[in-house]
Amino acid sequence: MIDVNLPEKVLPAVENLSSRQYDRIVMYGGRGGAKSDSVAAIAIMESYIDDGVILCGREIQKTVADSLYSALVAEIEAKGLTNNFDILNTEITNKVTGARFMFAGFKTNITNIKSIKKLRVVIAEEAENISQNSWDVIAPTPRYGDVRFYVVFNPRFEDDPTWQEFVTKSDDRTLLLPIG
């Protein structure tokens, strides 16, 4: 396991990498709660599990700069793991396992997302903006290995699709982590 220094509130998500108890990990709360940095560190650990694809996205993403990309690169560099990764402009690959990080906006790439081979992990950032239509398509799409969703958001309204899908309808496969 990679040496991580994460807030105590997110440690159950790290423990889940080996226990596999949850397939929906939901980090929610106000700004400044270290959600993005935490999910980047966990995503790096996910990349050492197998050769699956880790999709990092949000409802609207015009460039890779709008994504988790910079947090992932910063985490890779901070942990001294740059020799283990090919870091390209639009994709990051773990050279040890073959796992790939891809980046996409859900709204405009929904058809392409459905056809990603070996999609195992979906990391949804700024998930308070994700539409019900996007969730309806994305939710059944990953089917490779131990599928997991990481949903990261700042709650706005209890009738938002993300709140309804991942908090109101949470079950024993959902890990809720209020942060910040």
N, C-alpha and C positions, 0 to 999 in steps of 0.2 A: 504494500500500500504506500502511496505517496505521502510524504510528511506534509500535513496540512495544518494551518492555523486558522480555524473557522470559528465564528460565534457559536457558543454552546447551543443556541436554539436550533441550529441546522445540523448538529451532529447526528440526530436520528436519520437524516437523509444519507449520510456517509455510512452509517451502520447498515442501512438498507441495501447497500451494494453487495454485501455478503449474505444478509438474511433473506433478501428478496421477498419480504413480506408485503411490500407496497408496490403497485405499478403506477400510481398517480401521486406525485409529490407536489404539494401546493405550498408555495412560499408567498405570503401576502402581508401587506402592511404599508406604512407610510414611506416616504422617501428617506434615503440615508440609512436604511436598515441593512446594508451590505448584501442584499439579495443577489444582485448581478455578479459580484465578485465570488460569492459563495457558490452559485450555480456554475460559474466558470470552473472553479476548482473541482467540483463534483463531476462536471462534464469531462475534464481531463482524466479523472479516475475511471469514468465510464469507458473511455477510449481504450483502456487497457484490458477490458473484459473479452472482447472478440473483434471481429472484422466488420461489424455492423456500421451503418450510417447513423450519425447523430445530426439531426436537422435542427438548426437554430433559426427561429423565425419569430415574426410578429405579423400582425395583420397587414400593415403596409410597411414595406422596406424598399426604399429606392436604391440604396447602395449598401455594400458590405459594411461601410462605416456606420450605418444605422443599426448594426447587429451586435451580437455578443463577441464578434471577431476580436476586437482590440483587447477585451478582458481575457479572452483565451490566450492570445499571444503574450500578454503581460504575465499571466499565470505560468505559462510554459517557460518563459524566460526567468521568472523569479525562482522557479523550482529547479533551474539548471537542466531542463529537459529538451533543450533545442536540438540536440543530436538525435533525439527520438522522433522528431516531427519534421515533415516537409511543410513549410509554411508558405503557401502561395497567396496571390492577391485575392482569390475568391474561394479558397478551400484550404483546409488543414488536414494532413494525413498522419496518423500515428504509424511510423515505420516499423514498429515492433509487432503490431497486430494487424495493420492494414485498415483499421477503423478510420472513417473519414468524417470530418465536420463539413456540412453544407449549410448554406445560408440562403434564406428565401423569405419573401413576403407571401403570406398565405393567400390574400385576396386575389392577387394577380398571377399566382403560380399554382393554383389548386390542381389543375390537370397534371402538371409536371410532378407535383408532390405525390400524387397517387401512383405514379409509375416509378418511384425511387426503389431500386432493388436493395435488399438488405437493410431497409429502414428499421431501426430498433429503438432509437431514443428520439423523442421530440422535446425540444426545449422552447417553450412559448414565453417570450418576454413581452412586457407591456400588454399582458393578456387581457387586461380590462377592455381593450379595444377590439378584441377578436370577436367576429360575428358568429351567430349561431350557424350560419351556412358553412363557414370555415370549420367550426368544430364538428359539424355533421360529416364532413368529408375527411378531416384529419384523424378523428378518433379511431376509425376502424382500419386506417392505412398501415401502421407499423405491424409487421407480423414475423419478424426475424428475431429468434432468441428470446431473451428476457426483456420484453417490451416495457418501456417506462416513459411516462410523461412528466416533465418538470414544468409546472405552470407558475410563473412569477408575475405578480401584479400588485398594483395599488388600488384597492377596492374603491369604487365610486357608488354604485347603486346595487341594491340586493336583487334587482330584476335584470342586471346585466347577464348576458349569456355565460360568461366565465364564472361568475359567482354562482349562478344556478347550477351549472354543469359540475363544478368541482367543489363547492362548499355546501350548498343546499342539498345536493344529491350525493354527497360523500358517503362512502361505505367502508367496510373493513379493509379494502384494498387502497384506500386513500389516506395519505399522511398529510395532515394539515399542520402547517408551521407558521403561526402568526409571528411576524418579525417587525421590529421597529415601533 
